[in-house]
Amino acid sequence: MEWQFIVALVIAIPIILFPAAFVWYLNIGGIYAAIREARARRAAHEKEVREAVKAK
């Protein structure tokens, strides 16, 4: 390979991969937030059920 082609690859690969990695990061962050919210809702629901059982 000629050196110009190698330089072009070295410049182009990060330009292509950075947006893809950024979108991947946003997707993983959204999934993590959704799981965390679901766990919090489940814990709150279980707490309400336990309190309702104690009240009876």
C-alpha distance matrix in Angstrom:
0.0 3.7 6.5 8.4 6.7 7.1 10.5 11.4 11.1 13.1 15.6 15.9 16.4 19.5 20.9 20.8 22.1 24.8 27.0 26.7 27.7 30.5 31.9 31.8 33.7 36.3 36.9 37.4 39.7 41.7 42.1 43.2 45.7 47.1 47.6 49.3 51.6 52.5 53.4 55.6 57.3 58.0 59.4 61.6 62.9 63.7 65.5 67.5 68.4 69.5 71.7 73.2 74.1 75.7 77.7 79.4
3.7 0.0 3.8 5.5 5.5 6.7 9.0 10.2 11.1 12.8 14.7 15.6 16.8 19.7 20.6 21.2 22.8 25.1 27.4 27.5 28.6 31.0 32.7 32.9 34.6 37.1 38.0 38.6 40.7 42.7 43.4 44.5 46.8 48.3 49.0 50.6 52.8 53.9 54.9 56.8 58.6 59.5 60.8 62.9 64.3 65.2 66.9 68.9 70.0 71.1 73.1 74.7 75.7 77.2 79.1 80.9
6.5 3.8 0.0 3.8 5.4 5.1 6.2 8.6 9.8 10.5 12.3 14.1 15.4 17.6 18.8 19.9 21.4 23.3 25.8 26.3 27.0 29.3 31.3 31.6 32.9 35.4 36.7 37.2 39.0 41.3 42.1 43.0 45.2 47.0 47.7 49.0 51.2 52.6 53.4 55.2 57.2 58.1 59.3 61.3 62.9 63.8 65.3 67.4 68.7 69.6 71.5 73.3 74.4 75.7 77.6 79.5
8.4 5.5 3.8 0.0 3.8 5.4 5.1 6.1 8.7 9.9 10.6 12.0 14.2 16.4 16.9 18.1 20.1 21.9 24.0 24.9 26.0 27.9 29.8 30.5 31.9 34.1 35.4 36.3 38.0 40.0 41.1 42.2 44.1 45.9 46.9 48.2 50.2 51.7 52.8 54.4 56.2 57.4 58.7 60.5 62.0 63.2 64.7 66.6 67.9 69.1 70.8 72.5 73.8 75.2 76.9 78.8
6.7 5.5 5.4 3.8 0.0 3.8 5.4 5.0 6.2 8.6 9.9 10.3 11.9 14.8 15.4 15.9 17.8 20.1 22.1 22.5 23.8 26.0 27.6 28.1 29.9 32.1 33.1 34.0 35.9 37.8 38.7 39.9 42.0 43.6 44.5 46.0 48.1 49.3 50.4 52.2 54.0 55.0 56.4 58.3 59.7 60.8 62.5 64.3 65.5 66.8 68.6 70.2 71.4 72.9 74.6 76.5
7.1 6.7 5.1 5.4 3.8 0.0 3.8 5.4 5.1 6.2 8.7 9.8 10.5 13.1 14.5 15.3 16.5 18.7 21.2 21.4 22.2 24.6 26.5 26.7 28.1 30.7 31.7 32.3 34.2 36.4 37.2 38.1 40.3 42.1 42.8 44.1 46.4 47.6 48.5 50.4 52.3 53.2 54.4 56.5 58.0 58.9 60.5 62.5 63.7 64.8 66.7 68.4 69.5 70.9 72.7 74.6
10.5 9.0 6.2 5.1 5.4 3.8 0.0 3.8 5.4 5.0 6.2 8.5 10.1 11.9 12.9 14.5 16.0 17.5 20.0 20.9 21.6 23.5 25.7 26.3 27.4 29.8 31.3 32.0 33.5 35.7 36.9 37.7 39.6 41.6 42.5 43.6 45.7 47.3 48.2 49.8 51.8 52.9 54.1 55.9 57.6 58.7 60.1 62.1 63.5 64.5 66.2 68.0 69.3 70.5 72.3 74.3
11.4 10.2 8.6 6.1 5.0 5.4 3.8 0.0 3.8 5.5 5.2 5.9 8.4 10.7 10.8 12.0 14.2 15.9 17.9 18.8 20.1 21.9 23.7 24.6 26.0 28.1 29.4 30.5 32.1 34.0 35.2 36.4 38.2 39.9 41.1 42.4 44.3 45.8 47.0 48.6 50.3 51.6 52.9 54.6 56.2 57.4 58.9 60.7 62.1 63.4 65.0 66.6 68.0 69.4 71.1 73.0
11.1 11.1 9.8 8.7 6.2 5.1 5.4 3.8 0.0 3.8 5.4 5.0 5.8 8.8 9.8 10.2 11.7 14.1 16.3 16.6 17.6 19.9 21.6 22.0 23.7 26.0 27.0 27.9 29.7 31.7 32.6 33.7 35.9 37.5 38.4 39.8 41.9 43.2 44.3 46.1 47.8 48.9 50.2 52.1 53.6 54.7 56.3 58.2 59.4 60.6 62.4 64.0 65.3 66.7 68.5 70.3
13.1 12.8 10.5 9.9 8.6 6.2 5.0 5.5 3.8 0.0 3.8 5.7 5.8 7.3 9.2 10.7 11.4 12.9 15.8 16.5 16.8 18.9 21.2 21.6 22.6 25.1 26.6 27.1 28.6 31.0 32.0 32.7 34.8 36.7 37.6 38.7 40.9 42.4 43.3 44.9 46.9 48.0 49.1 51.0 52.7 53.7 55.1 57.1 58.5 59.5 61.3 63.0 64.3 65.5 67.3 69.4
15.6 14.7 12.3 10.6 9.9 8.7 6.2 5.2 5.4 3.8 0.0 3.8 5.9 6.3 6.8 9.2 10.8 11.6 14.1 15.5 16.2 17.7 20.0 21.0 21.9 24.0 25.7 26.6 27.9 30.0 31.5 32.3 34.0 36.0 37.2 38.2 40.1 41.8 42.9 44.3 46.2 47.6 48.7 50.4 52.1 53.4 54.7 56.6 58.1 59.2 60.8 62.5 64.0 65.2 66.8 68.9
15.9 15.6 14.1 12.0 10.3 9.8 8.5 5.9 5.0 5.7 3.8 0.0 3.8 5.7 5.1 6.2 8.6 10.2 12.0 13.0 14.5 16.1 17.8 18.9 20.4 22.2 23.6 24.9 26.4 28.2 29.5 30.7 32.5 34.1 35.4 36.8 38.5 40.0 41.4 42.9 44.5 45.9 47.3 48.9 50.4 51.8 53.3 55.0 56.4 57.8 59.4 60.9 62.4 63.8 65.4 67.3
16.4 16.8 15.4 14.2 11.9 10.5 10.1 8.4 5.8 5.8 5.9 3.8 0.0 3.8 5.4 5.2 6.0 8.5 10.8 11.0 11.9 14.2 15.9 16.4 17.9 20.2 21.3 22.2 24.0 26.0 27.0 28.1 30.1 31.8 32.8 34.2 36.2 37.5 38.7 40.4 42.1 43.2 44.6 46.4 47.9 49.1 50.6 52.5 53.8 55.0 56.8 58.3 59.6 61.1 62.8 64.7
19.5 19.7 17.6 16.4 14.8 13.1 11.9 10.7 8.8 7.3 6.3 5.7 3.8 0.0 3.8 5.4 5.0 5.7 8.8 9.8 9.9 11.7 14.1 14.8 15.6 17.9 19.6 20.3 21.7 23.9 25.2 26.0 27.8 29.8 30.9 31.9 33.9 35.6 36.6 38.1 40.0 41.3 42.4 44.2 45.9 47.1 48.4 50.3 51.8 52.9 54.5 56.2 57.7 58.9 60.6 62.6
20.9 20.6 18.8 16.9 15.4 14.5 12.9 10.8 9.8 9.2 6.8 5.1 5.4 3.8 0.0 3.8 5.7 5.7 7.4 9.3 10.5 11.4 13.4 15.0 16.0 17.6 19.4 20.8 21.9 23.7 25.4 26.5 28.0 29.8 31.3 32.4 34.0 35.8 37.2 38.4 40.1 41.7 43.0 44.4 46.1 47.6 48.9 50.5 52.1 53.5 54.9 56.5 58.1 59.5 60.9 63.0
20.8 21.2 19.9 18.1 15.9 15.3 14.5 12.0 10.2 10.7 9.2 6.2 5.2 5.4 3.8 0.0 3.8 5.8 6.4 7.0 9.1 10.8 11.8 13.1 15.0 16.5 17.6 19.2 20.9 22.3 23.6 25.2 26.8 28.2 29.7 31.2 32.8 34.2 35.7 37.3 38.7 40.1 41.7 43.2 44.6 46.1 47.6 49.2 50.6 52.1 53.7 55.1 56.6 58.2 59.6 61.5
22.1 22.8 21.4 20.1 17.8 16.5 16.0 14.2 11.7 11.4 10.8 8.6 6.0 5.0 5.7 3.8 0.0 3.8 5.7 5.1 6.0 8.5 10.0 10.4 12.1 14.3 15.3 16.3 18.1 20.0 21.1 22.3 24.2 25.8 26.9 28.3 30.2 31.6 32.8 34.5 36.2 37.4 38.8 40.5 42.0 43.3 44.8 46.6 47.9 49.2 50.9 52.5 53.8 55.3 56.9 58.8
24.8 25.1 23.3 21.9 20.1 18.7 17.5 15.9 14.1 12.9 11.6 10.2 8.5 5.7 5.7 5.8 3.8 0.0 3.8 5.4 5.1 6.1 8.7 9.8 10.4 12.3 14.3 15.3 16.3 18.4 20.0 20.9 22.4 24.4 25.8 26.8 28.6 30.3 31.5 32.8 34.6 36.1 37.4 38.9 40.6 42.0 43.3 45.0 46.6 47.9 49.3 51.0 52.5 53.9 55.3 57.4
27.0 27.4 25.8 24.0 22.1 21.2 20.0 17.9 16.3 15.8 14.1 12.0 10.8 8.8 7.4 6.4 5.7 3.8 0.0 3.8 5.4 5.0 6.2 8.5 9.7 10.6 12.3 14.2 15.2 16.6 18.5 19.9 21.1 22.7 24.5 25.7 27.0 28.7 30.4 31.6 33.0 34.7 36.2 37.5 39.0 40.7 42.1 43.5 45.1 46.7 48.1 49.5 51.2 52.7 54.0 56.0
26.7 27.5 26.3 24.9 22.5 21.4 20.9 18.8 16.6 16.5 15.5 13.0 11.0 9.8 9.3 7.0 5.1 5.4 3.8 0.0 3.8 5.4 5.3 6.2 8.6 10.0 10.7 12.4 14.2 15.5 16.7 18.4 20.1 21.3 22.7 24.4 25.9 27.2 28.8 30.4 31.8 33.1 34.8 36.4 37.6 39.1 40.8 42.3 43.6 45.2 46.8 48.1 49.6 51.3 52.7 54.5
27.7 28.6 27.0 26.0 23.8 22.2 21.6 20.1 17.6 16.8 16.2 14.5 11.9 9.9 10.5 9.1 6.0 5.1 5.4 3.8 0.0 3.8 5.5 5.0 6.1 8.7 9.9 10.5 12.2 14.2 15.3 16.3 18.3 20.0 21.1 22.3 24.3 25.7 26.9 28.5 30.3 31.5 32.9 34.6 36.1 37.4 38.9 40.7 42.0 43.3 45.0 46.5 47.9 49.4 51.0 52.9
30.5 31.0 29.3 27.9 26.0 24.6 23.5 21.9 19.9 18.9 17.7 16.1 14.2 11.7 11.4 10.8 8.5 6.1 5.0 5.4 3.8 0.0 3.8 5.4 5.0 6.3 8.7 10.0 10.5 12.4 14.4 15.3 16.5 18.5 20.1 21.0 22.6 24.5 25.9 27.0 28.7 30.3 31.6 33.0 34.7 36.2 37.5 39.1 40.8 42.1 43.5 45.1 46.7 48.1 49.5 51.6
31.9 32.7 31.3 29.8 27.6 26.5 25.7 23.7 21.6 21.2 20.0 17.8 15.9 14.1 13.4 11.8 10.0 8.7 6.2 5.3 5.5 3.8 0.0 3.8 5.4 5.1 6.2 8.7 9.8 10.6 12.4 14.2 15.3 16.6 18.5 20.0 21.2 22.7 24.5 25.8 27.1 28.7 30.4 31.7 33.0 34.7 36.2 37.6 39.1 40.7 42.2 43.5 45.2 46.8 48.1 49.9
31.8 32.9 31.6 30.5 28.1 26.7 26.3 24.6 22.0 21.6 21.0 18.9 16.4 14.8 15.0 13.1 10.4 9.8 8.5 6.2 5.0 5.4 3.8 0.0 3.8 5.5 5.1 6.2 8.5 9.9 10.7 12.3 14.2 15.5 16.6 18.3 20.1 21.2 22.7 24.4 25.9 27.1 28.7 30.4 31.6 33.0 34.7 36.3 37.6 39.1 40.8 42.1 43.6 45.2 46.7 48.5
33.7 34.6 32.9 31.9 29.9 28.1 27.4 26.0 23.7 22.6 21.9 20.4 17.9 15.6 16.0 15.0 12.1 10.4 9.7 8.6 6.1 5.0 5.4 3.8 0.0 3.8 5.5 5.2 6.1 8.6 10.0 10.5 12.2 14.3 15.4 16.4 18.3 20.0 21.1 22.5 24.4 25.8 27.0 28.6 30.3 31.6 32.9 34.7 36.2 37.5 39.0 40.6 42.1 43.5 45.0 47.1
36.3 37.1 35.4 34.1 32.1 30.7 29.8 28.1 26.0 25.1 24.0 22.2 20.2 17.9 17.6 16.5 14.3 12.3 10.6 10.0 8.7 6.3 5.1 5.5 3.8 0.0 3.8 5.5 5.0 6.2 8.7 9.9 10.5 12.3 14.3 15.3 16.5 18.4 20.0 21.1 22.5 24.3 25.8 26.9 28.5 30.3 31.5 33.0 34.7 36.2 37.5 38.9 40.7 42.1 43.4 45.4
36.9 38.0 36.7 35.4 33.1 31.7 31.3 29.4 27.0 26.6 25.7 23.6 21.3 19.6 19.4 17.6 15.3 14.3 12.3 10.7 9.9 8.7 6.2 5.1 5.5 3.8 0.0 3.8 5.4 5.1 6.2 8.6 9.9 10.6 12.4 14.2 15.4 16.6 18.5 20.1 21.2 22.6 24.4 25.8 27.0 28.6 30.3 31.7 33.0 34.7 36.3 37.5 39.1 40.8 42.2 43.9
37.4 38.6 37.2 36.3 34.0 32.3 32.0 30.5 27.9 27.1 26.6 24.9 22.2 20.3 20.8 19.2 16.3 15.3 14.2 12.4 10.5 10.0 8.7 6.2 5.2 5.5 3.8 0.0 3.8 5.4 5.1 6.1 8.6 9.9 10.6 12.2 14.3 15.4 16.5 18.4 20.0 21.1 22.5 24.4 25.7 26.9 28.6 30.4 31.6 32.9 34.7 36.2 37.5 39.1 40.7 42.5
39.7 40.7 39.0 38.0 35.9 34.2 33.5 32.1 29.7 28.6 27.9 26.4 24.0 21.7 21.9 20.9 18.1 16.3 15.2 14.2 12.2 10.5 9.8 8.5 6.1 5.0 5.4 3.8 0.0 3.8 5.5 5.1 6.2 8.6 10.0 10.5 12.3 14.3 15.4 16.5 18.4 20.0 21.1 22.5 24.3 25.8 27.0 28.7 30.3 31.6 33.0 34.7 36.3 37.6 39.0 41.1
41.7 42.7 41.3 40.0 37.8 36.4 35.7 34.0 31.7 31.0 30.0 28.2 26.0 23.9 23.7 22.3 20.0 18.4 16.6 15.5 14.2 12.4 10.6 9.9 8.6 6.2 5.1 5.4 3.8 0.0 3.8 5.4 5.1 6.2 8.6 9.8 10.6 12.3 14.3 15.3 16.5 18.3 20.0 21.1 22.4 24.3 25.7 27.0 28.6 30.3 31.6 32.9 34.7 36.2 37.5 39.4
42.1 43.4 42.1 41.1 38.7 37.2 36.9 35.2 32.6 32.0 31.5 29.5 27.0 25.2 25.4 23.6 21.1 20.0 18.5 16.7 15.3 14.4 12.4 10.7 10.0 8.7 6.2 5.1 5.5 3.8 0.0 3.8 5.5 5.1 6.2 8.6 9.9 10.6 12.4 14.3 15.4 16.5 18.4 20.0 21.0 22.5 24.3 25.8 27.0 28.6 30.3 31.6 33.0 34.7 36.2 37.9
43.2 44.5 43.0 42.2 39.9 38.1 37.7 36.4 33.7 32.7 32.3 30.7 28.1 26.0 26.5 25.2 22.3 20.9 19.9 18.4 16.3 15.3 14.2 12.3 10.5 9.9 8.6 6.1 5.1 5.4 3.8 0.0 3.8 5.5 5.2 6.2 8.7 9.9 10.7 12.4 14.3 15.4 16.5 18.4 20.0 21.1 22.6 24.5 25.8 27.0 28.7 30.3 31.7 33.1 34.7 36.7
45.7 46.8 45.2 44.1 42.0 40.3 39.6 38.2 35.9 34.8 34.0 32.5 30.1 27.8 28.0 26.8 24.2 22.4 21.1 20.1 18.3 16.5 15.3 14.2 12.2 10.5 9.9 8.6 6.2 5.1 5.5 3.8 0.0 3.8 5.5 5.1 6.1 8.6 9.9 10.5 12.3 14.2 15.3 16.5 18.3 19.9 21.0 22.6 24.4 25.7 27.0 28.6 30.3 31.6 32.9 35.1
47.1 48.3 47.0 45.9 43.6 42.1 41.6 39.9 37.5 36.7 36.0 34.1 31.8 29.8 29.8 28.2 25.8 24.4 22.7 21.3 20.0 18.5 16.6 15.5 14.3 12.3 10.6 9.9 8.6 6.2 5.1 5.5 3.8 0.0 3.8 5.4 5.1 6.1 8.6 9.9 10.5 12.2 14.2 15.3 16.4 18.3 19.9 21.1 22.5 24.3 25.8 26.9 28.6 30.3 31.5 33.3
47.6 49.0 47.7 46.9 44.5 42.8 42.5 41.1 38.4 37.6 37.2 35.4 32.8 30.9 31.3 29.7 26.9 25.8 24.5 22.7 21.1 20.1 18.5 16.6 15.4 14.3 12.4 10.6 10.0 8.6 6.2 5.2 5.5 3.8 0.0 3.8 5.5 5.1 6.2 8.6 9.9 10.5 12.2 14.2 15.2 16.4 18.3 20.0 21.0 22.5 24.3 25.7 26.9 28.6 30.2 32.0
49.3 50.6 49.0 48.2 46.0 44.1 43.6 42.4 39.8 38.7 38.2 36.8 34.2 31.9 32.4 31.2 28.3 26.8 25.7 24.4 22.3 21.0 20.0 18.3 16.4 15.3 14.2 12.2 10.5 9.8 8.6 6.2 5.1 5.4 3.8 0.0 3.8 5.5 5.2 6.3 8.7 9.9 10.6 12.4 14.3 15.4 16.5 18.5 20.1 21.1 22.6 24.4 25.9 27.1 28.7 30.8
51.6 52.8 51.2 50.2 48.1 46.4 45.7 44.3 41.9 40.9 40.1 38.5 36.2 33.9 34.0 32.8 30.2 28.6 27.0 25.9 24.3 22.6 21.2 20.1 18.3 16.5 15.4 14.3 12.3 10.6 9.9 8.7 6.1 5.1 5.5 3.8 0.0 3.8 5.4 5.0 6.2 8.6 9.8 10.5 12.2 14.2 15.3 16.5 18.4 19.9 21.1 22.5 24.4 25.8 26.9 29.0
52.5 53.9 52.6 51.7 49.3 47.6 47.3 45.8 43.2 42.4 41.8 40.0 37.5 35.6 35.8 34.2 31.6 30.3 28.7 27.2 25.7 24.5 22.7 21.2 20.0 18.4 16.6 15.4 14.3 12.3 10.6 9.9 8.6 6.1 5.1 5.5 3.8 0.0 3.8 5.4 5.1 6.1 8.5 9.8 10.4 12.2 14.1 15.3 16.4 18.3 19.9 21.0 22.5 24.4 25.7 27.3
53.4 54.9 53.4 52.8 50.4 48.5 48.2 47.0 44.3 43.3 42.9 41.4 38.7 36.6 37.2 35.7 32.8 31.5 30.4 28.8 26.9 25.9 24.5 22.7 21.1 20.0 18.5 16.5 15.4 14.3 12.4 10.7 9.9 8.6 6.2 5.2 5.4 3.8 0.0 3.8 5.5 5.1 6.1 8.6 9.8 10.5 12.2 14.2 15.3 16.4 18.3 19.9 21.0 22.5 24.3 26.1
55.6 56.8 55.2 54.4 52.2 50.4 49.8 48.6 46.1 44.9 44.3 42.9 40.4 38.1 38.4 37.3 34.5 32.8 31.6 30.4 28.5 27.0 25.8 24.4 22.5 21.1 20.1 18.4 16.5 15.3 14.3 12.4 10.5 9.9 8.6 6.3 5.0 5.4 3.8 0.0 3.8 5.5 5.1 6.1 8.6 9.9 10.5 12.3 14.3 15.3 16.5 18.3 20.0 21.1 22.5 24.8
57.3 58.6 57.2 56.2 54.0 52.3 51.8 50.3 47.8 46.9 46.2 44.5 42.1 40.0 40.1 38.7 36.2 34.6 33.0 31.8 30.3 28.7 27.1 25.9 24.4 22.5 21.2 20.0 18.4 16.5 15.4 14.3 12.3 10.5 9.9 8.7 6.2 5.1 5.5 3.8 0.0 3.8 5.5 5.1 6.1 8.6 9.8 10.6 12.3 14.2 15.3 16.4 18.4 20.0 21.0 22.9
58.0 59.5 58.1 57.4 55.0 53.2 52.9 51.6 48.9 48.0 47.6 45.9 43.2 41.3 41.7 40.1 37.4 36.1 34.7 33.1 31.5 30.3 28.7 27.1 25.8 24.3 22.6 21.1 20.0 18.3 16.5 15.4 14.2 12.2 10.5 9.9 8.6 6.1 5.1 5.5 3.8 0.0 3.8 5.5 5.1 6.1 8.5 9.9 10.5 12.3 14.2 15.3 16.5 18.4 20.0 21.5
59.4 60.8 59.3 58.7 56.4 54.4 54.1 52.9 50.2 49.1 48.7 47.3 44.6 42.4 43.0 41.7 38.8 37.4 36.2 34.8 32.9 31.6 30.4 28.7 27.0 25.8 24.4 22.5 21.1 20.0 18.4 16.5 15.3 14.2 12.2 10.6 9.8 8.5 6.1 5.1 5.5 3.8 0.0 3.8 5.4 5.1 6.1 8.6 9.9 10.5 12.3 14.2 15.4 16.5 18.3 20.4
61.6 62.9 61.3 60.5 58.3 56.5 55.9 54.6 52.1 51.0 50.4 48.9 46.4 44.2 44.4 43.2 40.5 38.9 37.5 36.4 34.6 33.0 31.7 30.4 28.6 26.9 25.8 24.4 22.5 21.1 20.0 18.4 16.5 15.3 14.2 12.4 10.5 9.8 8.6 6.1 5.1 5.5 3.8 0.0 3.8 5.5 5.1 6.3 8.7 9.9 10.6 12.3 14.3 15.4 16.5 18.8
62.9 64.3 62.9 62.0 59.7 58.0 57.6 56.2 53.6 52.7 52.1 50.4 47.9 45.9 46.1 44.6 42.0 40.6 39.0 37.6 36.1 34.7 33.0 31.6 30.3 28.5 27.0 25.7 24.3 22.4 21.0 20.0 18.3 16.4 15.2 14.3 12.2 10.4 9.8 8.6 6.1 5.1 5.4 3.8 0.0 3.8 5.4 5.1 6.3 8.7 9.9 10.5 12.4 14.3 15.3 17.0
63.7 65.2 63.8 63.2 60.8 58.9 58.7 57.4 54.7 53.7 53.4 51.8 49.1 47.1 47.6 46.1 43.3 42.0 40.7 39.1 37.4 36.2 34.7 33.0 31.6 30.3 28.6 26.9 25.8 24.3 22.5 21.1 19.9 18.3 16.4 15.4 14.2 12.2 10.5 9.9 8.6 6.1 5.1 5.5 3.8 0.0 3.8 5.4 5.0 6.2 8.6 9.8 10.6 12.4 14.2 15.7
65.5 66.9 65.3 64.7 62.5 60.5 60.1 58.9 56.3 55.1 54.7 53.3 50.6 48.4 48.9 47.6 44.8 43.3 42.1 40.8 38.9 37.5 36.2 34.7 32.9 31.5 30.3 28.6 27.0 25.7 24.3 22.6 21.0 19.9 18.3 16.5 15.3 14.1 12.2 10.5 9.8 8.5 6.1 5.1 5.4 3.8 0.0 3.8 5.4 5.1 6.2 8.6 9.9 10.6 12.3 14.6
67.5 68.9 67.4 66.6 64.3 62.5 62.1 60.7 58.2 57.1 56.6 55.0 52.5 50.3 50.5 49.2 46.6 45.0 43.5 42.3 40.7 39.1 37.6 36.3 34.7 33.0 31.7 30.4 28.7 27.0 25.8 24.5 22.6 21.1 20.0 18.5 16.5 15.3 14.2 12.3 10.6 9.9 8.6 6.3 5.1 5.4 3.8 0.0 3.8 5.5 5.1 6.1 8.6 9.9 10.5 12.6
68.4 70.0 68.7 67.9 65.5 63.7 63.5 62.1 59.4 58.5 58.1 56.4 53.8 51.8 52.1 50.6 47.9 46.6 45.1 43.6 42.0 40.8 39.1 37.6 36.2 34.7 33.0 31.6 30.3 28.6 27.0 25.8 24.4 22.5 21.0 20.1 18.4 16.4 15.3 14.3 12.3 10.5 9.9 8.7 6.3 5.0 5.4 3.8 0.0 3.8 5.5 5.0 6.2 8.7 9.9 11.0
69.5 71.1 69.6 69.1 66.8 64.8 64.5 63.4 60.6 59.5 59.2 57.8 55.0 52.9 53.5 52.1 49.2 47.9 46.7 45.2 43.3 42.1 40.7 39.1 37.5 36.2 34.7 32.9 31.6 30.3 28.6 27.0 25.7 24.3 22.5 21.1 19.9 18.3 16.4 15.3 14.2 12.3 10.5 9.9 8.7 6.2 5.1 5.5 3.8 0.0 3.8 5.4 5.1 6.3 8.7 10.3
71.7 73.1 71.5 70.8 68.6 66.7 66.2 65.0 62.4 61.3 60.8 59.4 56.8 54.5 54.9 53.7 50.9 49.3 48.1 46.8 45.0 43.5 42.2 40.8 39.0 37.5 36.3 34.7 33.0 31.6 30.3 28.7 27.0 25.8 24.3 22.6 21.1 19.9 18.3 16.5 15.3 14.2 12.3 10.6 9.9 8.6 6.2 5.1 5.5 3.8 0.0 3.8 5.4 5.1 6.1 8.9
73.2 74.7 73.3 72.5 70.2 68.4 68.0 66.6 64.0 63.0 62.5 60.9 58.3 56.2 56.5 55.1 52.5 51.0 49.5 48.1 46.5 45.1 43.5 42.1 40.6 38.9 37.5 36.2 34.7 32.9 31.6 30.3 28.6 26.9 25.7 24.4 22.5 21.0 19.9 18.3 16.4 15.3 14.2 12.3 10.5 9.8 8.6 6.1 5.0 5.4 3.8 0.0 3.8 5.4 5.1 6.6
74.1 75.7 74.4 73.8 71.4 69.5 69.3 68.0 65.3 64.3 64.0 62.4 59.6 57.7 58.1 56.6 53.8 52.5 51.2 49.6 47.9 46.7 45.2 43.6 42.1 40.7 39.1 37.5 36.3 34.7 33.0 31.7 30.3 28.6 26.9 25.9 24.4 22.5 21.0 20.0 18.4 16.5 15.4 14.3 12.4 10.6 9.9 8.6 6.2 5.1 5.4 3.8 0.0 3.8 5.5 5.5
75.7 77.2 75.7 75.2 72.9 70.9 70.5 69.4 66.7 65.5 65.2 63.8 61.1 58.9 59.5 58.2 55.3 53.9 52.7 51.3 49.4 48.1 46.8 45.2 43.5 42.1 40.8 39.1 37.6 36.2 34.7 33.1 31.6 30.3 28.6 27.1 25.8 24.4 22.5 21.1 20.0 18.4 16.5 15.4 14.3 12.4 10.6 9.9 8.7 6.3 5.1 5.4 3.8 0.0 3.8 5.5
77.7 79.1 77.6 76.9 74.6 72.7 72.3 71.1 68.5 67.3 66.8 65.4 62.8 60.6 60.9 59.6 56.9 55.3 54.0 52.7 51.0 49.5 48.1 46.7 45.0 43.4 42.2 40.7 39.0 37.5 36.2 34.7 32.9 31.5 30.2 28.7 26.9 25.7 24.3 22.5 21.0 20.0 18.3 16.5 15.3 14.2 12.3 10.5 9.9 8.7 6.1 5.1 5.5 3.8 0.0 3.8
79.4 80.9 79.5 78.8 76.5 74.6 74.3 73.0 70.3 69.4 68.9 67.3 64.7 62.6 63.0 61.5 58.8 57.4 56.0 54.5 52.9 51.6 49.9 48.5 47.1 45.4 43.9 42.5 41.1 39.4 37.9 36.7 35.1 33.3 32.0 30.8 29.0 27.3 26.1 24.8 22.9 21.5 20.4 18.8 17.0 15.7 14.6 12.6 11.0 10.3 8.9 6.6 5.5 5.5 3.8 0.0
